[in-house]
Amino acid sequence: MPRTTSSASSASAADNNQAQHPTQAPGEHAANLPASLLSLDQLRSVIESLLFVAGRPLELTELRKLLPLEQARLREAVASLAEECERQGRGIRVQRMGDAVQFVSAPENARFVAALLGLPTQVKLTTAALETLAVVAYRQPVTRSQIEFIRGVNSDRALASLVQYGLVIEVGRAATVGRPTLFGTTSEFLQQFGLSSLEALPRPDMTDAEAAVAFRMAAAQRIREAVGVDGAANEKSSASE
């Protein structure tokens, strides 16, 4: 009676196993699974496809309708996709503005994208506009009077220019007397400064108290420059008398 070799037996067992568990094509497994059972890699892939096809910001509530997941899990997948795009130096980045998520071009490629679209490569802002933008970015939502309190000068013109450039918008009304307008930054601000989200803003090393002192000192310096050193000296002399 002929003997079956070990290799032949192994091959036969492998064939039987393949017949019982056919090899799946790439992506087929993810297509057949509910969203709750997708791995992190698979979720990244799905979200990438959705953002690409949408071509606009998608709210997390919209994504949850398409991917019925716990919010923490969805946020983890979005953050993972954003990290992957940045780590790999890809030409697209994930931009998060509150609960809205969208694809944007990588900031280092801005000049090439601007050339394609016939847009100016950069926006020139005055020192006053940059100061105002910094206050809005770090303190938002913030009112005009709060901006002017921090800067120590009128900020109407600077704020108007930031709104004109699409870097700042009205985001609501404060629940105080007169219901003053609240201002915040836009997704265009994030794009222009190469930020994926507001959390990516550089954090000052100073404490809030130190920052407040620095603001007051800067405001005092601007006042001294405005009235002149002699005027300030005369005022001090009069006070001492």
Protein Blocks (a to p, Z undefined) as FASTA:
>chain_A
ZZddfklmmmmmmmmmmmmmccddehklmmmpcfklpcfklmmmmmmmmmmmnopacdfk
lmmmmmccdfklmmmmmmmmmmmmmmnopabdcddehjaccddddfklmmmmmmmnopaf
bdcddfklmmmmmmmmmmpccdfklmmmmnopafklmmmmmmmnopaccfbdcdbehiaa
dddddfklmmmnopabfklpccdfbdfklmmmmmmmmmmmmmmmmnopklmmmmmmmmmZ
Z
